[in-house]
Amino acid sequence: MRDKYKYIGPVYDFLSNLYSGKNIHRCKTAMLDVETVRPGDKILFAGVGHGRDAIRAAELGADVTVVDLSETMLRKFAEAQEKEAPHLTIRRIHSDIMKVDEFEQYDMVVANFFLNVFDEDMMVRVLEHLIRLGKADARVVVGDFSYPTGNLLSRMFKKLYWYMAVFIFWLFANNAFHKIYNYPEHMQRLGLQVTDKKHFKLLNMNCYWSILGRKQA
Protein backbone atom coordinates (compact mmCIF):
# COMPACT_ATOMS: atom_id res chain seq x y z
CA MET A 1 0.00 0.00 0.00
CA ARG A 2 1.49 3.33 -1.08
CA ASP A 3 1.80 5.78 1.79
CA LYS A 4 0.50 9.12 0.45
CA TYR A 5 1.35 10.82 3.75
CA LYS A 6 4.98 9.72 3.88
CA TYR A 7 6.23 13.28 3.52
CA ILE A 8 3.44 15.49 4.84
CA GLY A 9 2.30 13.10 7.59
CA PRO A 10 5.11 13.86 10.06
CA VAL A 11 4.23 17.57 10.05
CA TYR A 12 0.44 17.17 9.83
CA ASP A 13 -0.29 18.33 13.38
CA PHE A 14 2.15 21.21 13.08
CA LEU A 15 0.53 22.37 9.84
CA SER A 16 -3.00 22.05 11.21
CA ASN A 17 -2.15 24.09 14.31
CA LEU A 18 -0.34 26.69 12.22
CA TYR A 19 -3.23 26.94 9.78
CA SER A 20 -6.09 26.93 12.27
CA GLY A 21 -4.71 28.21 15.57
CA LYS A 22 -5.57 24.84 17.14
CA ASN A 23 -9.19 25.12 16.01
CA ILE A 24 -8.82 21.86 14.07
CA HIS A 25 -7.90 20.07 17.30
CA ARG A 26 -10.85 21.68 19.11
CA CYS A 27 -13.13 20.64 16.25
CA LYS A 28 -11.88 17.05 16.39
CA THR A 29 -12.64 16.69 20.10
CA ALA A 30 -15.85 18.75 20.16
CA MET A 31 -18.24 15.78 20.28
CA LEU A 32 -16.13 13.72 22.68
CA ASP A 33 -17.26 14.37 26.23
CA VAL A 34 -18.99 12.61 29.12
CA GLU A 35 -22.40 13.27 27.53
CA THR A 36 -21.59 11.49 24.25
CA VAL A 37 -18.96 8.93 25.29
CA ARG A 38 -19.77 6.37 27.94
CA PRO A 39 -17.26 3.92 29.46
CA GLY A 40 -17.22 0.77 27.35
CA ASP A 41 -18.57 2.40 24.19
CA LYS A 42 -16.99 0.98 21.04
CA ILE A 43 -15.72 3.86 18.91
CA LEU A 44 -14.01 3.72 15.53
CA PHE A 45 -11.87 6.56 14.16
CA ALA A 46 -11.49 6.50 10.39
CA GLY A 47 -8.34 8.11 8.99
CA VAL A 48 -7.11 8.75 12.51
CA GLY A 49 -3.98 10.75 11.64
CA HIS A 50 -2.06 11.75 14.76
CA GLY A 51 -5.16 10.79 16.72
CA ARG A 52 -5.37 12.96 19.81
CA ASP A 53 -9.16 12.78 19.43
CA ALA A 54 -8.94 8.98 19.66
CA ILE A 55 -6.77 9.30 22.77
CA ARG A 56 -9.38 11.63 24.26
CA ALA A 57 -12.12 9.04 23.68
CA ALA A 58 -10.02 6.30 25.28
CA GLU A 59 -9.38 8.54 28.29
CA LEU A 60 -13.16 8.76 28.70
CA GLY A 61 -13.30 4.97 28.95
CA ALA A 62 -14.22 4.04 25.39
CA ASP A 63 -13.03 0.88 23.63
CA VAL A 64 -11.26 2.61 20.73
CA THR A 65 -10.26 1.29 17.30
CA VAL A 66 -8.32 3.49 14.87
CA VAL A 67 -7.96 2.86 11.14
CA ASP A 68 -5.54 4.50 8.73
CA LEU A 69 -4.15 3.52 5.36
CA SER A 70 -1.00 5.57 6.01
CA GLU A 71 1.75 3.75 7.88
CA THR A 72 3.27 7.15 8.64
CA MET A 73 0.10 8.40 10.28
CA LEU A 74 -0.27 5.25 12.37
CA ARG A 75 3.33 5.59 13.49
CA LYS A 76 2.76 9.20 14.52
CA PHE A 77 -0.38 8.13 16.37
CA ALA A 78 1.56 5.43 18.22
CA GLU A 79 4.20 8.01 19.18
CA ALA A 80 1.53 10.40 20.47
CA GLN A 81 -0.12 7.66 22.51
CA GLU A 82 3.20 6.51 23.95
CA LYS A 83 3.98 10.09 24.99
CA GLU A 84 0.56 11.14 26.29
CA ALA A 85 -1.30 7.99 27.33
CA PRO A 86 0.95 4.90 27.42
CA HIS A 87 -1.40 3.21 29.91
CA LEU A 88 -4.27 3.09 27.43
CA THR A 89 -5.02 0.20 25.08
CA ILE A 90 -6.08 1.34 21.62
CA ARG A 91 -6.54 -1.07 18.74
CA ARG A 92 -4.80 -0.03 15.50
CA ILE A 93 -5.74 -1.26 12.01
CA HIS A 94 -3.49 -0.50 9.02
CA SER A 95 -6.00 -0.77 6.20
CA ASP A 96 -8.23 0.91 3.67
CA ILE A 97 -11.38 1.84 5.62
CA MET A 98 -13.51 0.30 2.85
CA LYS A 99 -12.01 -3.10 3.70
CA VAL A 100 -13.08 -2.89 7.34
CA ASP A 101 -16.24 -5.00 7.47
CA GLU A 102 -17.15 -4.91 11.17
CA PHE A 103 -20.71 -3.87 10.38
CA GLU A 104 -23.06 -2.75 13.16
CA GLN A 105 -20.32 -3.14 15.77
CA TYR A 106 -19.69 0.45 16.90
CA ASP A 107 -21.53 2.87 19.18
CA MET A 108 -19.81 5.81 17.51
CA VAL A 109 -17.95 6.24 14.23
CA VAL A 110 -15.77 9.33 13.82
CA ALA A 111 -14.48 10.84 10.57
CA ASN A 112 -12.50 13.97 11.40
CA PHE A 113 -10.90 15.74 8.44
CA PHE A 114 -10.97 12.43 6.59
CA LEU A 115 -13.84 12.56 4.12
CA ASN A 116 -12.32 15.61 2.44
CA VAL A 117 -9.52 13.50 0.92
CA PHE A 118 -12.02 11.98 -1.56
CA ASP A 119 -13.89 13.28 -4.58
CA GLU A 120 -17.60 13.72 -3.89
CA ASP A 121 -18.83 10.40 -5.27
CA MET A 122 -16.24 8.45 -3.30
CA MET A 123 -16.85 10.56 -0.20
CA VAL A 124 -20.52 9.54 -0.24
CA ARG A 125 -19.57 5.87 -0.63
CA VAL A 126 -17.14 6.10 2.30
CA LEU A 127 -19.67 7.89 4.50
CA GLU A 128 -22.28 5.26 3.67
CA HIS A 129 -19.77 2.55 4.61
CA LEU A 130 -18.97 4.28 7.92
CA ILE A 131 -22.66 4.45 8.75
CA ARG A 132 -22.95 0.69 8.16
CA LEU A 133 -20.18 0.11 10.72
CA GLY A 134 -22.36 1.71 13.41
CA LYS A 135 -24.95 -0.08 15.48
CA ALA A 136 -28.66 0.55 14.97
CA ASP A 137 -28.64 3.77 17.05
CA ALA A 138 -24.97 4.70 16.58
CA ARG A 139 -23.66 8.25 16.56
CA VAL A 140 -21.67 9.39 13.54
CA VAL A 141 -19.34 12.39 13.88
CA VAL A 142 -17.90 14.39 11.00
CA GLY A 143 -15.48 17.23 11.69
CA ASP A 144 -14.20 19.34 8.80
CA PHE A 145 -14.10 22.72 7.07
CA SER A 146 -17.55 24.28 7.33
CA TYR A 147 -19.76 24.90 4.34
CA PRO A 148 -19.50 28.55 3.25
CA THR A 149 -22.33 30.73 4.57
CA GLY A 150 -22.76 34.39 5.45
CA ASN A 151 -22.20 37.46 3.34
CA LEU A 152 -20.26 37.50 0.08
CA LEU A 153 -16.95 38.46 1.72
CA SER A 154 -17.30 35.72 4.33
CA ARG A 155 -18.09 33.06 1.72
CA MET A 156 -15.18 34.17 -0.46
CA PHE A 157 -12.76 34.02 2.48
CA LYS A 158 -13.90 30.54 3.51
CA LYS A 159 -13.56 29.24 -0.03
CA LEU A 160 -10.09 30.74 -0.45
CA TYR A 161 -9.07 29.38 2.96
CA TRP A 162 -10.28 25.91 1.95
CA TYR A 163 -8.68 25.92 -1.50
CA MET A 164 -5.30 26.87 -0.04
CA ALA A 165 -5.47 23.82 2.23
CA VAL A 166 -6.81 21.39 -0.35
CA PHE A 167 -4.15 22.51 -2.83
CA ILE A 168 -1.35 21.63 -0.38
CA PHE A 169 -2.74 18.13 0.18
CA TRP A 170 -3.45 17.65 -3.51
CA LEU A 171 0.16 18.59 -4.23
CA PHE A 172 1.89 16.56 -1.53
CA ALA A 173 -0.54 13.67 -0.90
CA ASN A 174 -2.47 13.44 -4.18
CA ASN A 175 -5.78 14.00 -2.39
CA ALA A 176 -8.81 14.98 -4.47
CA PHE A 177 -9.19 18.64 -5.37
CA HIS A 178 -12.82 19.68 -4.89
CA LYS A 179 -15.28 22.15 -3.39
CA ILE A 180 -16.26 22.23 0.28
CA TYR A 181 -18.84 19.55 1.03
CA ASN A 182 -22.15 20.18 2.79
CA TYR A 183 -21.85 17.22 5.15
CA PRO A 184 -25.17 17.63 7.02
CA GLU A 185 -27.07 17.35 3.73
CA HIS A 186 -25.20 14.17 2.81
CA MET A 187 -25.65 12.71 6.29
CA GLN A 188 -29.39 13.33 6.24
CA ARG A 189 -29.68 11.95 2.72
CA LEU A 190 -28.04 8.73 3.96
CA GLY A 191 -30.56 8.38 6.79
CA LEU A 192 -28.86 10.06 9.73
CA GLN A 193 -30.63 12.50 12.02
CA VAL A 194 -28.34 15.49 12.58
CA THR A 195 -28.65 16.27 16.30
CA ASP A 196 -25.86 18.79 16.93
CA LYS A 197 -23.43 21.11 15.18
CA LYS A 198 -20.54 22.97 16.79
CA HIS A 199 -18.71 25.75 14.97
CA PHE A 200 -15.16 27.02 15.39
CA LYS A 201 -14.12 30.49 14.32
CA LEU A 202 -11.12 32.02 12.63
CA LEU A 203 -11.09 35.81 12.24
CA ASN A 204 -14.59 35.72 13.76
CA MET A 205 -15.89 33.51 10.91
CA ASN A 206 -17.10 29.92 11.22
CA CYS A 207 -14.39 28.01 9.38
CA TYR A 208 -14.76 24.56 10.95
CA TRP A 209 -17.64 22.49 12.23
CA SER A 210 -18.26 19.24 14.01
CA ILE A 211 -21.52 17.51 13.10
CA LEU A 212 -23.17 14.82 15.20
CA GLY A 213 -25.59 12.48 13.50
CA ARG A 214 -27.56 9.56 14.87
CA LYS A 215 -28.36 6.43 12.97
CA GLN A 216 -32.06 5.60 13.00
CA ALA A 217 -32.83 2.40 14.90
Disulfide bonds with the S-S distance in Angstrom:
none
